[in-house]
Amino acid sequence: VVSTQSTEAVVSTQSTGDAHISVKPNKSAKQQALEVIKVLKETIQIDRVKMKIKISMTMGDAKKCKDQIKALFTSIISEDNDGQFELLGLSEPGHYKQLSELVGKHSRGKGTCEVIGVEETAESAVFNS
């Protein structure tokens, strides 16, 4: 494993060698990592980890945007509609800003959009044990 001075990028020399990519000392680690990921995506499956997000707002406010909010989740873990609308689910990291803006706009700043954690995967269970 080759590691640059920055901890942003750690790449496998075997994978980068197979893809005919070499480390360039005058380029930032982040830029090189993004280039490597783009090339490696062509041969192996690479996915971003989903964020576990909790949405909370009044039922009256949620009626206006509930369908838009649900559409931004890849899966719903739990949903509570008793007095207060609460939704816990998994979403792509790129959707967080849009979710936060929807909740803020339709709840007039009273609702919340919180990142609770990240998706539990089989890989993370193996690496964390």
N, C-alpha and C positions, 0 to 999 in steps of 0.2 A: 504494500500500500504506500503510495506517495502522498505526502502531505505538504502543502505549501505553508509559508509563515502564517497565513490567515487560516483560521479553523473553518472558514466558510466552505471549503472544498476539500474533500478527500476522495480520490478516485483510484480505482483499481488499475494497476499498470497492465494487467493482462487484458482487461476490457478495452482500455484505451489503445493498447498495442494492436489488438485484433481489429480495431476500428481505424487504425493508422493515424492516431492522434498522439502528438507529443506535447510535453509540458513546455510552455514558453515563459521564461522567467520575467520578461518585460510586460506581460499581460496580467491583469488582475485575476486572482483565483476565482472570484465569482463569475467573471466573464468566461473564463475557460471552462468552469463547471457547467454553465448554461449551454455552451457549445457542445460539450461532451454528452450531456443529457439529450440534446437534440439528435445527435448522431446515434446514440445508443437506443433511443426510442424506436428507431427503424428496425432493430433486430431483437430487442427484448421489451417486455411490457414494463413500463415505469409509470406509476400513478402517484398523484399527490395524496397525502393522508387527508381524510375528511375531518372537518371540525365539528365538534359536538356543541351545538348552539341552543340556548334556551331563550324563548321569546315570552314576554309577559306583558299583558295590557288588558284594559277593561273589555268586556264583551261588546259593548256599544262601538268602541273604536275598532275592534277586531273584525266586526261585520263588514267594514268598508274594504279591508285589505287581506282578509284571511286566505283567500284563494291565491292571491299574488305571493304571499309569504310562503304558503305550502309548496308552490311551484318551484321555489328556490332551494328546496330540500331534496336530497337524493333519497332519504328515508326518514320516516317519522318514528321516533322511539316511543313517545307518549304524548297524549293530548288531553288537556283538562278544560272543560267548558263550564265548570260550576262557578258562576259569579265572575270569575276572573279567567280570561283566556290565557292558558299556558301551553306552550308547545316545546317539546324537546326533540331534536332530530340531528341528522348528519347533513352537512352541506359542504360544497366546494369552498375552499378558502377565498376564491375570487368573488363569491356571492355575499360575503359578510357586509361589505359597505352598503350594498343595495338593500339588504335586510335591515340594517341599522337605520338607513334613511327612511325606509317604508314605515318602520315602527315609530320613529321620531315624528314623521310628518302626520301620520294618522292618529297618533295618541297625543299630539301637541306637547311632546317632550315628557309625558308621564309614563310611557311604556319603557321596557328595557329589552335589550338584545345583548346577551352575555355569551362569551365563549367559555364553555364549561371544561373542555378538554379536547382530545383528539380521539378518533376512532380506534377501538381496540382491534388489532389484527393478529392473525396467527404469527406473523413475523415479529411483531413487537413483543408478544408473549415469549417467544424463543430468545430474543436478544436481551430481554430484561430479566431473565431468570438466571 
